[in-house]
Structures are given as C-alpha cells and as structure tokens.
Amino acid sequence: IGARGALLDFIKTELRLNSAVIMASNVVSDLMETCDRIMVMYHGEIIKTFTTSEFDEHEIYSSLQGLGQS
C-alpha cells in the first residue's frame, strides 16, 4: 500500500513534467487523482474518454461495465 502511494505521488510530481504515462488500474479514484484523461476500454475497444472536467466516478464505473453501449 505504501509503495502504491509513493508510485502515484512520483507519477503526479516527477514523471508528468516531461513524460507521458499510461496507467492501467481498477481503482478509479487513483486514476481520477493522477490522470489528465481516462479512456475506458470494453471488449477491446475504447468506448469512452473522460477529461479532467468530466471525471465522474459513477459514469466511469458505468462505462467500465459497458452500460450505455449499443
């Protein structure tokens, strides 16, 4: 748990200054705190992209479950 927090802090402070970072996580709150954009994949396709101003935990979890997709 301590290592996860340290890694997230490192990504937020050091790496994002001069790098692009791709994260994969099942912890949506970690993604919302760390990322500028969240892209949700379902059945191998990107089905939704959220920018920081659009972050909504409920909407992200709904997309993860494929809800609202045809």
C-alpha positions in Angstrom: 0.0 0.0 0.0 2.8 2.4 0.9 4.6 1.6 -2.4 1.4 2.3 -4.4 1.0 5.7 -2.8 4.7 6.6 -3.4 4.4 5.5 -7.0 1.3 7.6 -7.6 3.0 10.6 -6.0 6.0 10.1 -8.2 3.8 10.0 -11.3 1.9 13.1 -10.3 5.0 15.2 -9.5 8.1 14.0 -11.4 7.0 12.0 -14.4 4.2 14.2 -15.7 6.7 17.1 -16.0 8.5 15.7 -19.0 6.8 12.4 -19.9 3.6 10.8 -20.9 2.4 8.0 -18.6 -0.1 5.2 -19.4 -1.7 3.7 -16.3 -4.0 0.8 -16.0 -5.9 0.4 -12.8 -9.1 -1.0 -11.4 -9.0 1.8 -8.7 -10.9 4.6 -10.4 -10.1 7.1 -7.6 -6.4 6.6 -8.2 -6.9 7.3 -11.9 -9.0 10.4 -11.1 -6.3 11.8 -8.8 -3.4 11.1 -11.1 -4.6 11.4 -14.7 -5.5 14.2 -17.1 -7.6 11.8 -19.2 -9.2 8.4 -18.6 -10.0 6.2 -21.6 -12.3 3.2 -20.9 -11.9 0.1 -22.9 -14.7 -2.5 -23.2 -14.3 -5.7 -25.2 -11.0 -4.4 -26.6 -12.3 -1.1 -27.9 -12.1 2.4 -26.4 -15.7 3.3 -25.7 -15.4 6.5 -23.7 -12.9 9.2 -23.0 -13.2 11.4 -19.9 -11.2 14.6 -19.5 -10.5 16.0 -16.0 -13.5 18.3 -16.1 -15.7 15.3 -17.0 -14.4 12.9 -14.2 -17.4 11.3 -12.5 -16.8 8.1 -10.7 -20.3 6.7 -11.3 -20.0 7.4 -15.0 -16.6 5.9 -15.3 -17.7 2.7 -13.5 -20.8 2.5 -15.7 -18.6 2.7 -18.8 -16.3 0.0 -17.4 -19.3 -2.3 -17.2 -20.3 -1.4 -20.8 -23.5 0.3 -19.7 -25.0 2.7 -22.3 -23.2 1.0 -25.1 -25.0 -0.5 -28.1 
